[in-house]
């Protein structure tokens, strides 16, 4: 009986010996960056002209230190009254953005209260018609349709978020301003 135990122990050790040199490696995937949206982060102020009257604010800050998006509300000031018409959120990996009314009502009929708009690169012919900027990101304005885009662009000190049509014409501004020192 004792020889059997010794033999079983030796067989177990012999079976485990080749595995002693094995190392289990877990290689977590690096997050994929679709487009760089870091330039969006910050506090922004809209004015009638440089040094002019303030017409709005936008704070695009992460939801917590490691938040997955930069998010905030567009605040408009008109006639001494402040309103908050829009909520914007940009995924930090650049994969999508969300726009909805601050009251959670749809901005457009097919929005359902805040549909995510996926990354959608501007065609070269459309991008060539826009002014050259340091940073630009773009998203499909309507899900499944790439005939118009929501575009954000900036140079570190200015930020513009607006619609672009399929012929490269600029549409309505969602926000246009300069950096404000809150971040």
C-alpha positions in Angstrom: 0.0 0.0 0.0 2.8 2.4 0.8 4.5 1.7 -2.5 1.2 2.6 -4.3 1.1 5.9 -2.4 4.7 6.7 -3.3 4.1 5.7 -6.9 0.9 7.8 -7.1 2.8 10.8 -5.6 5.7 10.4 -8.1 3.2 10.2 -11.0 1.4 13.3 -9.8 4.7 15.2 -9.5 5.9 14.0 -12.9 2.6 15.2 -14.4 2.9 18.6 -12.8 6.6 19.1 -13.5 6.1 20.3 -17.2 3.5 22.8 -16.0 5.8 24.3 -13.5 7.4 26.4 -16.2 4.1 27.6 -17.6 2.9 31.1 -16.8 -0.7 32.1 -17.3 -0.8 35.5 -18.9 -3.9 37.7 -19.1 -3.5 40.5 -21.6 -6.4 43.0 -21.1 -7.4 44.7 -24.3 -6.3 48.3 -24.7 -9.3 50.6 -25.1 -9.8 51.4 -28.8 -9.8 55.1 -29.6 -12.2 55.8 -32.5 -11.5 59.5 -32.7 -9.7 61.9 -30.2 -12.3 64.0 -28.4 -9.9 65.3 -25.6 -10.1 68.8 -27.0 -13.8 69.0 -26.0 -13.1 68.7 -22.3 -13.6 71.9 -20.4 -15.7 74.9 -19.7 -16.7 77.1 -22.6 -18.4 80.5 -22.9 -20.2 82.0 -25.9 -20.1 85.7 -26.5 -21.4 88.2 -29.1 -17.8 89.0 -29.9 -14.4 88.6 -28.1 -14.8 90.5 -24.9 -18.5 91.0 -25.7 -21.7 90.1 -24.0 -22.0 86.5 -22.8 -24.7 84.5 -24.6 -24.1 81.0 -23.3 -22.1 78.4 -21.4 -21.2 74.8 -22.0 -19.3 72.6 -19.5 -18.1 69.3 -21.0 -16.6 67.4 -18.1 -16.2 63.7 -17.3 -18.7 61.9 -15.1 -16.2 61.2 -12.3 -12.4 60.9 -12.6 -12.6 57.9 -15.0 -16.0 58.7 -16.5 -16.7 57.2 -19.9 -18.0 60.5 -21.4 -17.7 64.3 -21.4 -21.1 65.6 -20.7 -22.9 68.8 -20.0 -25.7 71.2 -20.7 -25.8 74.1 -23.2 -27.0 77.1 -21.3 -28.3 80.1 -23.3 -28.6 83.6 -22.0 -31.0 85.9 -23.8 -32.6 89.1 -22.5 -31.2 88.5 -19.0 -32.9 85.1 -18.8 -31.1 81.7 -18.8 -32.5 78.6 -20.4 -31.0 75.1 -20.8 -32.2 73.7 -24.2 -29.7 70.9 -24.8 -27.8 68.1 -23.1 -24.7 66.8 -24.9 -22.6 63.8 -24.1 -19.5 62.6 -26.1 -18.0 59.1 -25.4 -14.4 59.6 -24.5 -13.3 57.0 -27.1 -15.0 59.1 -29.8 -17.4 56.3 -30.8 -20.6 58.2 -30.3 -22.3 61.3 -29.0 -25.8 61.9 -27.6 -27.9 65.0 -27.9 -31.2 65.5 -26.2 -33.3 68.3 -24.9 -32.6 69.1 -21.3 -36.2 68.2 -20.5 -35.6 64.7 -22.1 -38.0 65.4 -24.9 -36.9 64.5 -28.4 -34.8 67.1 -30.3 -35.9 65.5 -33.6 -39.0 63.3 -34.2 -37.0 60.1 -34.4 -34.8 60.8 -31.4 -36.9 59.1 -28.8 -35.5 61.5 -26.2 -31.8 61.2 -26.8 -30.5 58.7 -29.4 -26.8 58.0 -29.5 -25.3 59.1 -32.8 -22.4 57.0 -34.0 -19.0 58.1 -35.2 -19.3 58.8 -39.0 -16.3 60.3 -40.8 -16.9 63.2 -43.1 -16.3 62.3 -46.8 -13.2 64.0 -48.2 -15.2 66.2 -50.5 -17.3 67.5 -47.6 -14.3 68.0 -45.2 -12.4 69.9 -48.0 -15.2 72.6 -47.9 -14.7 73.2 -44.2 -12.1 75.5 -42.7 -8.9 73.8 -41.5 -8.9 73.3 -37.7 -6.6 71.5 -35.2 -9.3 69.1 -34.1 -12.5 67.8 -35.7 -14.8 64.9 -34.8 -18.0 63.9 -36.6 -21.1 61.9 -36.0 -24.1 60.8 -38.1 -26.8 63.3 -37.5 -29.5 60.7 -37.9 -28.9 57.1 -37.1 -28.5 55.1 -40.3 -28.3 58.1 -42.5 -25.0 59.7 -43.4 -26.3 62.6 -45.5 -25.6 65.1 -42.6 -23.3 65.2 -39.6 -23.0 66.7 -36.2 -19.4 68.1 -36.0 -17.3 69.4 -33.2 -14.1 71.3 -33.9 -11.7 73.4 -32.0 -8.1 74.5 -31.5 -7.8 74.3 -27.7 -9.1 77.8 -27.1 -12.3 77.7 -29.2 -15.0 75.2 -29.7 -17.8 74.9 -32.3 -20.5 72.2 -32.4 -22.7 72.4 -35.5 -24.5 70.5 -38.2 -22.9 69.9 -41.6 -24.9 69.1 -44.7 -23.9 66.6 -47.4 -22.7 69.5 -49.6 -20.4 70.8 -46.9 -22.6 73.7 -45.9 -22.7 74.6 -42.3 -26.0 74.2 -40.6 -27.3 75.5 -37.2 -24.8 76.0 -34.4 -25.4 74.0 -31.3 -22.7 75.9 -29.5 -19.8 78.2 -30.6 -17.5 79.7 -27.9 -14.1 80.1 -26.3 -12.5 78.4 -23.3 -13.6 79.6 -19.9 -11.3 78.9 -17.0 -13.3 76.5 -14.9 -11.3 73.3 -15.5 
